[in-house]
Amino acid sequence: MAEETDVIVVGAGLSGLVAATEIADAGKRVIVVDQEGEQSLGGQAFWSFGGLFLVNSPEQRRLGIKDSYELALQDWIGTAGFDRDEDFWPRQWAEAYVAFAAGGKRDWLRAMGHRIFPVVGWAERGGYDAMGHGNSVPRFHVTWGTGPGIVEPFERRAREAAQSGRLTFRFRHRVDALSITNGTVDGVSGALLAPDNVERGKSSSRNVVGEFALKAQAVIVASGGIGGNHELVRQNWPKRLGDAPKFMISGVPEHVDGRMIGITEKAGARLINRDRMWHYVEGIQNWSPIWPRHGIRILPGPSSMWFDATGTRLPAPLFPGSDTLGQLKYITSTGYDHSWFILTQSIIKKEFALSGSEQNPDLTGKSWRMTLRRATNKGAPAPVEAFKSHGVDFIVRDKLDELVAAMNQLAGSDLLKLEHIRMQIEARDREIANPYVKDAQVMNIHNARRYIGDKLIRTASPHKILDPAHGPLIAVKLNILTRKTLGGFETDLDSRVFGEEGSVIPGLYAVGEAAGFGGGGVHGYRSLEGTFLGGCLFSGRNAGRAAAKAVG
């Protein structure tokens, strides 16, 4: 006899925890199943930088940033580029989510103890016209405590609900099928996996030791995306972004494999926009990896010079921090899977941050003393300096000819020509002393330093790359880093899943990355950043509240 409950949530990541806690708070019973162990509670969100998209926040206003729902929605729609019939629900989700980000999102989180670092970041700056891609103003709010800090309130709520008997965790339960009775999804079944105390993020055992079946009035799929499954990434790779790279590194653990997406689709759920995805081009191989092919993303300031594999500078406006998918499309068009930053010690000290909670011990550990050292240290933050010393993608030299020779050696080619690179750097350096310039990247640097947050901690004082006083010179080989699935199961604003025939499948909900963070693709073609965790929060909250009302 299958165990029964009110709602089953498949996946113990952030969106699953949000949905489950909303259900429990409504007085309903919920079982959360996950193929990983308890040590992986919180899923990918735990590893994140904790960035949240907020609009017209107190943090923005204190820094003189003028933002509004109207401006944010303009940026979102211009970035998303919705142009398909199936974009109806994603657009509804976009309008609702931006309203949430401009409305109750911050207060809802703050009531649970969530706090925000006071300096707002400026991600995905675009560089096109006012109706094009990009954030017009800084909106990237970093959680004080990074990823663990965003997981903590919901883990706490979940454990309190578990103590009261309203929530039950079932770890090492791998769902292999949804059960359907008379067209209604009413449970899950699958395999019991052997206990495995492997470190969080490392690949766990898939040894099967039994079977299970659970019944409920509703099932919420919160299983994440496909970023850890490179074969599936390549299978869905869109031609508009060029050919799929032969070499990629992973920004997510191996268990982010897309299995549950296939299982849910097999049950009749409508998967849309599967060709929309979000991968970074500033990936570096982790010198101390946790999961297979473990990569870290550089969160760059605006000053590093960016060259493709042949040594040609990326065209405007494809500067660091401007347009991730524009950069990806350009890089794949070169026929190579990598590109290069060339910068100085002065730039790396102030402008390099690394994605991931484990790469930011000061923010993750909520240490103001350690955080203040970012502004006072002679070197870059310790994790950045560790990559500079140990990372295979970093080269440090005093002279440009030595740097270029080492870059060619690392790439295993002679594509980079010293004089071609020198000419481009010297041309840029001639512009740097004058605030009235035609070099668009130098304009970007001046613009960034007009914002006090960037001037304080994210943008180096303008200087010549070849000035020895700012040396040594540094080159970084940049790889393509898999990360997010932007398409997903089509849902209405209650996160109810549509079937292939266009009607809602009774009893089935999808949230987080499995739902394209809402509706089947709330971001459209591109993201404004800081929107992935927020999509988990918003879709999980909607689903939990709707499911709690729907069950008897």
C-alpha positions in Angstrom: 0.0 0.0 0.0 1.5 3.4 -1.1 2.0 6.0 1.6 -0.4 8.9 1.1 -0.1 12.6 1.7 -1.7 15.8 0.5 1.1 17.0 -1.9 4.4 15.5 -3.1 7.3 17.8 -4.0 9.9 16.3 -6.3 13.2 18.0 -5.5 14.6 19.5 -2.3 16.2 22.6 -4.0 15.2 26.1 -3.3 11.9 26.1 -5.4 10.9 22.8 -3.8 11.6 24.0 -0.3 9.6 27.2 -0.9 6.6 25.2 -2.3 6.8 22.7 0.5 6.9 25.3 3.3 4.0 27.2 1.9 2.0 24.0 1.8 2.9 23.1 5.4 2.2 26.6 6.6 -1.3 26.2 5.1 -1.9 23.2 7.3 -1.5 20.6 4.6 0.8 17.5 4.7 3.7 17.4 2.2 6.4 14.9 1.3 9.6 16.1 -0.3 11.5 13.5 -2.3 15.0 13.9 -3.7 17.5 11.5 -5.2 20.4 13.1 -3.3 21.1 12.9 0.4 20.2 15.3 3.1 23.6 17.0 2.8 22.4 18.4 -0.6 19.3 20.1 0.8 18.9 23.4 -1.0 20.3 22.2 -4.3 22.0 24.5 -6.6 20.9 27.6 -4.7 23.4 26.7 -1.9 26.3 27.1 -4.3 25.1 30.4 -5.7 26.3 34.0 -5.1 22.9 34.7 -3.8 22.0 37.5 -6.2 18.4 38.8 -6.3 16.7 41.0 -8.8 14.9 43.8 -6.8 13.3 47.0 -8.2 13.3 50.4 -6.4 14.7 48.8 -3.2 15.9 50.8 -0.2 19.4 49.7 -1.1 19.1 51.2 -4.5 17.6 54.4 -3.2 20.4 54.9 -0.7 22.9 54.7 -3.5 21.0 57.2 -5.6 19.7 54.7 -8.1 16.4 55.7 -9.6 14.4 52.6 -10.6 10.7 51.7 -11.2 8.5 48.9 -12.2 8.0 50.5 -15.6 11.8 50.8 -16.3 12.4 47.2 -15.0 9.6 45.8 -17.2 11.0 47.7 -20.2 14.4 46.1 -19.5 12.9 42.7 -19.0 10.8 42.7 -22.2 13.6 44.2 -24.2 15.9 41.5 -22.9 13.5 38.6 -23.2 12.6 39.2 -26.9 9.3 37.2 -26.6 8.4 36.3 -30.2 6.6 32.9 -30.1 3.0 31.8 -29.7 4.1 29.7 -26.7 5.4 32.9 -25.1 1.9 33.9 -23.8 2.4 32.4 -20.4 6.1 33.3 -20.0 5.1 36.9 -20.7 2.4 36.8 -18.1 4.9 35.4 -15.6 7.4 38.2 -16.5 4.9 40.9 -15.8 3.9 39.3 -12.5 7.5 38.6 -11.4 8.7 42.1 -12.1 5.7 43.4 -10.0 6.8 40.9 -7.2 10.4 42.2 -7.4 9.1 45.8 -7.2 6.6 45.0 -4.5 6.5 42.4 -1.7 9.5 40.3 -2.5 12.0 42.0 -0.3 9.7 42.4 2.7 8.5 38.8 2.4 12.2 37.6 2.6 13.1 40.1 5.3 10.4 38.9 7.6 12.1 35.5 7.5 15.5 37.0 8.5 17.0 37.4 5.0 19.4 40.3 4.7 21.1 42.1 1.7 24.6 43.4 1.3 24.3 47.2 1.0 26.1 47.7 -2.3 23.9 46.8 -5.3 25.7 45.2 -8.3 25.2 46.1 -12.0 25.0 42.9 -14.1 24.1 42.5 -17.8 24.5 46.1 -18.7 23.6 45.7 -22.3 24.9 48.5 -24.5 22.2 48.6 -27.2 19.3 51.0 -27.3 16.8 51.8 -24.4 14.5 49.0 -25.6 17.2 46.4 -26.0 18.9 43.9 -23.8 20.3 44.9 -20.4 19.7 46.5 -17.0 19.4 50.2 -17.2 20.4 50.5 -13.6 22.1 48.4 -10.9 19.6 45.8 -9.6 21.8 42.8 -8.5 21.2 42.5 -4.7 23.7 40.1 -3.1 22.3 38.1 -0.2 24.2 38.6 3.1 25.4 35.0 3.4 25.3 34.3 -0.4 23.6 31.1 -1.4 23.3 29.5 2.0 21.8 32.7 3.2 18.9 32.4 0.7 18.4 28.7 1.5 18.5 29.1 5.3 15.0 30.7 5.9 13.3 28.0 3.9 15.4 25.1 5.4 14.5 26.4 8.8 10.8 26.6 8.0 11.0 23.1 6.5 12.6 21.6 9.5 10.1 23.3 11.8 7.3 21.8 9.7 9.0 18.4 9.8 9.1 18.6 13.6 5.3 19.3 13.7 4.6 16.4 11.3 3.3 18.4 8.4 6.4 17.9 6.2 8.4 14.7 5.6 11.7 14.4 3.8 12.4 11.3 1.7 16.1 11.6 0.7 17.7 9.0 -1.7 14.3 8.5 -3.3 14.8 8.7 -7.1 11.5 9.3 -8.9 11.2 7.1 -12.1 7.5 7.7 -13.0 4.5 9.8 -12.2 1.3 7.9 -11.5 -1.9 9.1 -13.3 -5.4 8.0 -12.6 -8.3 9.1 -14.9 -6.1 11.9 -16.2 -5.1 13.2 -12.8 -1.5 13.0 -11.5 -1.8 11.4 -8.1 1.6 10.2 -7.1 5.1 9.1 -7.9 7.1 5.9 -7.9 10.7 5.0 -8.2 13.9 3.5 -6.7 15.4 3.7 -3.2 19.1 4.5 -3.6 21.7 3.2 -1.2 22.7 5.8 1.5 25.7 7.8 0.6 27.3 10.4 2.8 29.4 11.8 -0.1 30.3 15.5 0.3 27.7 18.0 -0.9 28.1 18.5 -4.7 30.1 15.4 -5.3 28.6 12.6 -7.5 26.6 10.1 -5.3 26.0 6.4 -5.8 23.2 5.2 -8.0 23.0 1.7 -6.4 19.4 0.7 -6.1 18.3 -1.1 -2.8 14.5 -1.0 -3.2 11.4 0.6 -4.6 8.8 3.1 -3.3 5.5 4.5 -4.3 3.7 7.6 -2.9 0.2 8.9 -3.4 -1.1 12.5 -3.2 -3.7 14.9 -4.5 -1.0 16.9 -6.2 2.6 16.6 -7.4 5.0 19.5 -7.8 8.0 19.0 -10.0 11.0 21.0 -8.7 13.8 18.9 -10.1 16.0 21.6 -11.7 17.4 21.8 -15.2 19.9 20.0 -17.5 23.2 21.9 -16.9 25.1 19.0 -15.5 24.2 16.8 -18.5 26.4 18.0 -21.4 24.9 15.5 -23.8 21.5 16.9 -23.2 22.8 20.5 -23.4 24.3 19.8 -26.8 21.1 18.0 -28.0 19.1 21.1 -27.2 21.7 23.7 -28.3 20.2 26.3 -30.6 21.7 27.0 -34.0 21.3 30.7 -33.4 24.2 30.5 -30.9 26.4 28.7 -33.4 27.7 25.1 -33.1 27.6 23.5 -29.6 31.1 23.7 -28.1 33.2 20.6 -28.1 34.7 21.5 -24.7 32.6 22.9 -21.8 32.9 23.0 -18.1 30.1 22.6 -15.6 28.7 25.3 -13.3 26.4 22.8 -11.6 26.8 19.3 -10.1 26.4 16.2 -12.1 23.0 15.3 -10.6 21.5 18.3 -12.4 20.8 15.8 -15.2 17.3 16.6 -16.6 16.0 13.1 -15.8 12.8 14.3 -14.2 12.1 16.6 -17.1 12.0 13.6 -19.4 9.9 11.6 -17.0 7.4 14.5 -16.7 7.2 15.1 -20.4 6.6 11.4 -20.9 3.6 11.8 -18.6 2.1 14.3 -21.1 3.4 17.6 -19.8 4.1 20.3 -22.4 7.8 21.3 -22.6 8.4 24.6 -24.4 11.4 26.7 -25.4 13.8 23.8 -24.8 16.3 25.6 -27.1 16.6 28.6 -24.7 19.5 28.3 -22.3 21.9 30.4 -20.3 25.6 29.5 -20.3 28.5 31.7 -19.3 31.6 32.5 -21.3 33.9 33.6 -18.5 34.3 30.1 -17.1 37.5 28.9 -15.4 38.4 25.4 -14.4 38.3 24.9 -10.7 41.7 24.1 -9.4 40.1 22.3 -6.4 37.0 20.7 -8.0 34.0 19.4 -6.1 32.0 17.9 -9.0 33.1 16.6 -12.4 34.3 19.3 -14.8 33.7 21.8 -12.1 33.9 25.4 -13.4 33.6 28.8 -11.7 32.4 31.9 -13.4 34.4 35.1 -13.2 32.1 38.1 -12.3 34.1 40.7 -14.1 34.2 44.5 -13.8 34.2 46.5 -17.0 38.0 47.0 -17.6 39.6 43.8 -18.8 40.3 43.7 -22.5 38.6 40.7 -24.1 40.1 38.9 -27.1 38.8 35.9 -29.1 40.9 32.8 -29.7 42.6 34.5 -32.7 43.6 37.6 -30.7 40.9 39.9 -32.1 39.2 42.2 -29.5 35.5 41.4 -29.1 33.4 44.1 -30.8 31.2 46.7 -29.0 29.1 46.3 -26.9 30.4 42.8 -26.0 32.5 44.0 -23.0 32.8 42.3 -19.7 29.4 42.3 -17.9 27.4 43.5 -20.9 25.6 40.7 -22.8 26.3 37.0 -21.9 24.5 35.4 -24.9 25.8 38.0 -27.3 29.3 37.1 -26.2 28.5 33.4 -26.5 27.2 33.7 -30.0 30.3 35.7 -31.1 32.7 33.3 -29.5 31.2 30.2 -31.1 31.2 32.0 -34.5 35.0 32.1 -34.3 35.1 28.3 -34.5 36.8 28.0 -31.1 35.5 27.3 -27.6 37.6 29.7 -25.7 38.5 33.4 -25.4 40.9 35.5 -23.4 40.9 38.3 -20.8 44.1 40.5 -20.7 44.3 42.7 -17.6 46.5 44.1 -14.9 47.0 43.4 -11.2 45.2 46.7 -10.5 42.2 45.4 -12.4 42.1 41.9 -10.9 42.4 43.4 -7.4 39.3 45.5 -7.7 37.2 43.9 -10.5 37.4 40.2 -10.2 34.8 38.3 -8.2 34.0 34.6 -8.5 30.6 33.1 -8.6 29.7 30.6 -5.9 29.2 30.7 -2.1 32.4 28.7 -1.5 34.4 31.3 -3.5 33.2 34.2 -1.2 33.9 33.2 2.4 33.6 36.7 3.6 30.1 37.3 2.3 29.0 33.7 2.9 30.3 33.8 6.5 28.7 37.2 7.0 32.0 38.7 8.1 32.2 42.5 7.8 35.9 42.4 8.7 36.8 40.0 5.9 34.5 41.9 3.4 36.1 45.2 4.1 39.5 43.7 3.2 38.3 43.6 -0.4 38.8 47.4 -0.5 42.0 47.5 1.6 44.0 44.4 0.6 47.1 44.8 -1.7 46.0 41.8 -3.7 42.7 40.5 -5.0 40.4 38.6 -2.7 42.0 35.4 -1.4 40.0 33.0 -3.6 40.9 35.0 -6.7 44.6 35.1 -5.8 44.4 31.3 -5.3 43.1 30.9 -8.8 45.8 33.2 -10.1 48.4 31.0 -8.4 47.0 27.6 -9.0 44.4 27.8 -11.8 45.3 26.3 -15.1 43.7 29.1 -17.0 45.7 31.9 -15.4 49.0 33.3 -16.8 51.0 36.0 -15.0 53.9 37.7 -16.7 55.7 41.1 -16.5 56.1 41.6 -20.3 53.5 41.4 -23.1 55.7 39.2 -25.3 56.2 36.7 -22.5 52.5 36.8 -21.8 51.4 36.1 -25.4 53.9 33.3 -25.8 52.5 31.6 -22.7 49.0 32.1 -23.9 49.8 30.3 -27.1 51.5 27.5 -25.2 48.5 27.1 -23.0 46.1 27.0 -26.0 48.4 24.6 -27.9 48.5 26.9 -30.9 50.1 29.9 -32.5 46.9 31.8 -33.2 47.9 34.8 -31.1 50.2 37.3 -32.8 52.1 39.6 -30.5 52.1 42.6 -32.7 48.3 42.3 -33.4 47.6 42.2 -29.7 50.1 44.9 -28.9 48.5 47.2 -31.5 45.0 46.8 -30.0 46.2 47.4 -26.4 48.3 50.4 -27.3 45.4 51.9 -29.2 43.1 51.5 -26.2 45.8 52.9 -23.9 46.1 56.1 -25.9 42.4 56.8 -25.2 42.6 56.1 -21.4 43.8 59.5 -20.2 41.1 61.5 -21.9 37.4 61.4 -20.6 36.3 62.3 -24.1 36.9 59.1 -26.1 35.6 57.0 -29.0 36.5 53.7 -27.5 33.2 52.3 -26.3 34.7 50.1 -23.6 36.5 53.1 -22.1 33.2 55.0 -22.2 31.7 52.1 -20.2 34.5 52.4 -17.6 33.8 56.1 -17.1 30.1 55.5 -16.9 30.6 52.7 -14.4 32.6 55.0 -12.1 29.8 57.5 -12.0 28.0 54.9 -9.9 29.3 55.0 -6.4 29.0 51.3 -5.9 31.2 50.5 -8.9 33.6 53.2 -8.0 34.1 51.9 -4.5 34.5 48.2 -5.1 34.0 47.1 -8.7 35.8 49.4 -11.2 39.5 50.1 -11.1 40.8 53.6 -11.7 41.3 54.0 -15.5 44.9 53.2 -16.4 47.0 51.9 -19.3 47.2 48.1 -19.5 50.9 48.4 -20.4 51.8 50.7 -17.5 54.3 48.6 -15.4 53.1 50.5 -12.3 49.8 48.5 -12.5 51.4 45.2 -13.3 52.1 42.4 -13.6 50.1 41.5 -16.7 47.5 38.7 -16.4 45.9 36.6 -19.1 42.9 34.4 -18.3 41.7 31.6 -20.7 37.9 31.7 -20.6 35.9 28.6 -21.2 32.2 28.1 -21.8 30.4 27.1 -18.6 27.0 25.3 -18.6 24.5 26.7 -16.2 20.8 27.3 -16.6 17.8 26.0 -18.6 15.6 28.9 -19.7 12.8 26.8 -21.2 10.6 24.4 -19.3 7.1 23.1 -18.6 4.4 25.5 -19.7 2.4 26.7 -16.6 -0.2 29.2 -15.7 0.3 31.7 -12.9 -0.6 29.0 -10.3 2.3 26.9 -11.7 -0.2 24.3 -13.0 1.2 22.4 -15.9 -0.4 22.3 -19.3 -0.6 19.1 -21.4 0.1 18.8 -25.1 -3.6 19.3 -25.8 -3.5 22.7 -24.2 -5.4 22.0 -21.1 -4.1 21.9 -17.5 -3.1 18.5 -16.3 -5.0 18.0 -13.0 -2.8 17.5 -10.0 0.5 18.5 -11.7 2.6 21.6 -11.0 6.1 22.6 -12.0 8.4 25.2 -10.4 11.9 26.6 -10.7 14.2 25.7 -13.5 11.9 22.7 -14.5 9.3 25.4 -15.4 11.8 27.7 -17.0 11.6 29.6 -13.7 7.9 30.1 -14.4 5.5 29.6 -17.3 8.0 27.7 -19.4 10.4 30.5 -20.0 9.9 33.7 -18.0 13.3 35.0 -19.2 12.6 34.6 -22.9 15.9 34.4 -24.8 18.1 36.2 -22.2 18.3 36.9 -18.5 18.9 40.2 -16.6 20.7 38.2 -13.9 19.8 37.9 -10.2 16.5 36.4 -11.6 17.1 32.7 -11.2 16.9 32.4 -7.5 14.0 34.9 -7.6 12.2 32.7 -10.2 12.6 29.8 -7.8 11.1 31.8 -5.0 8.2 33.2 -7.0 7.2 30.0 -8.8 7.6 27.9 -5.7 5.5 30.3 -3.6 2.8 30.4 -6.3 2.7 26.6 -6.6 2.7 25.9 -2.9 -0.1 28.3 -2.2 -2.2 27.1 -5.2 -1.7 23.4 -4.4 -2.6 24.0 -0.7 -5.9 25.6 -1.8 -6.6 22.9 -4.3 -6.2 19.8 -2.1 -9.0 18.7 0.2 
